Amino acid sequence: MLCFLIPLIILFIIFDINYFVRTYFTVLIGRIYQKTVPLNNITTIYGFCSFHDCDIRFRHLRLARILREIDFARYHFYDRTRIYHRSRALKIKSLQGCTHTICIRPVHLFSFYKINTKLIYWDNRSLFFEHELITIPDGKIRYSIVSRQYAIGKNGESCELLLENLPGFDKRPNCPDYINVWLHSMNITSTKLRKNIEEDNK
């Protein structure tokens, strides 16, 4: 018995098994019960705030768990829009760039919630998603999150190639004002960091 138990414990310590189980479960449920959708559609996953997800006082859903849930929502969107299938065919990988999180209200312990995910814009370098975390009983938006994903292929930036010919590609949205402002602020920060690096290397 111990020869099976000890490796299992070591496996749980070294690897985040729950993360992989939740990922495969979310994608599998989507494939079984949901149809594929165009790029301009909103996809939805569901969750529950347990003790494992809360802060140290067991009162609210902590931000680290919310960002983890956003991963699952994004994987679900990739699969339902067939971005995942196309990325495998073209050998294009997705890399998390950055997130912008706005907390409107906390998510309390034992709350059921859903996360709506929408692709709001893309350029040749990256995809921009908007995620809304909404508690189900009252329908209130608790968190609004914008995430940026880089598409990396053998030939460099590959977003256009990744999304080309997928349903909804012809309805490319205009870049929202708040995304432009966000990009501008990141460019300022990047310029500042590059200057600091150049000064350190002198």
DANOR-V791325 format. One record per residue. N is the residue number from 1. OMEGA is omega in whole degrees, -180 to 180 (NA if undefined). D_FIRST is the distance of its C-alpha to the first C-alpha in whole Angstrom. Layout:
n-><N;N>
omega-><OMEGA;OMEGA>
d_first-><D_FIRST;D_FIRST>
//
This chain:
n-><1;2;3;4;5;6;7;8;9;10;11;12;13;14;15;16;17;18;19;20;21;22;23;24;25;26;27;28;29;30;31;32;33;34;35;36;37;38;39;40;41;42;43;44;45;46;47;48;49;50;51;52;53;54;55;56;57;58;59;60;61;62;63;64;65;66;67;68;69;70;71;72;73;74;75;76;77;78;79;80;81;82;83;84;85;86;87;88;89;90;91;92;93;94;95;96;97;98;99;100;101;102;103;104;105;106;107;108;109;110;111;112;113;114;115;116;117;118;119;120;121;122;123;124;125;126;127;128;129;130;131;132;133;134;135;136;137;138;139;140;141;142;143;144;145;146;147;148;149;150;151;152;153;154;155;156;157;158;159;160;161;162;163;164;165;166;167;168;169;170;171;172;173;174;175;176;177;178;179;180;181;182;183;184;185;186;187;188;189;190;191;192;193;194;195;196;197;198;199;200;201;202>
omega-><-179;-179;176;-175;-177;176;179;178;179;179;179;179;-176;-176;176;-175;-178;180;-179;179;-179;179;-178;179;-179;-180;-178;178;178;-179;-177;-169;-175;178;173;-175;176;-175;-177;178;175;176;-174;169;-175;-180;-178;-179;179;178;-178;-175;-170;175;-174;179;180;-179;-173;173;-177;-173;-179;179;178;179;175;178;178;175;-179;179;-180;177;179;179;179;-176;-177;179;180;172;-179;-179;-179;179;177;-180;-178;-179;177;-178;178;-179;178;-180;-179;178;175;-172;175;177;179;176;178;175;-174;178;180;178;170;-178;174;178;176;-178;-180;173;-172;-179;170;172;-177;-176;-168;176;179;-179;172;-180;175;176;-174;175;-170;-176;-176;179;-178;175;-178;180;171;-173;173;179;179;-179;176;174;-174;178;-178;-177;179;-178;-169;-176;-180;179;-179;-174;-175;177;173;179;-179;-179;-179;-180;-178;-178;173;-180;179;-179;-177;175;177;179;179;179;179;180;178;177;177;179;180;178;179;-180;179;178;179;179;179;179;179;-178;-179;NA>
d_first-><0;4;5;6;6;9;11;11;12;15;16;17;19;20;21;23;21;23;26;25;24;27;29;28;28;32;33;32;33;36;36;36;38;41;43;44;47;50;49;52;49;47;43;41;38;36;34;33;34;31;30;28;31;33;35;34;37;35;38;38;37;37;38;35;33;37;37;33;35;38;35;34;38;39;36;37;41;40;39;41;44;43;43;40;41;44;42;40;43;45;42;43;40;41;40;41;44;45;44;47;46;48;47;49;47;44;41;40;36;35;38;38;39;40;41;44;44;47;48;52;53;52;54;54;51;49;48;49;47;47;45;45;43;44;43;43;45;48;48;48;48;46;45;47;45;47;45;46;44;45;45;45;46;47;51;50;50;50;50;53;51;48;50;53;53;50;52;53;54;58;58;57;57;59;58;58;60;57;55;58;58;55;55;58;56;54;56;58;55;54;58;57;54;56;59;56;55;58;59;56;57;61>
//
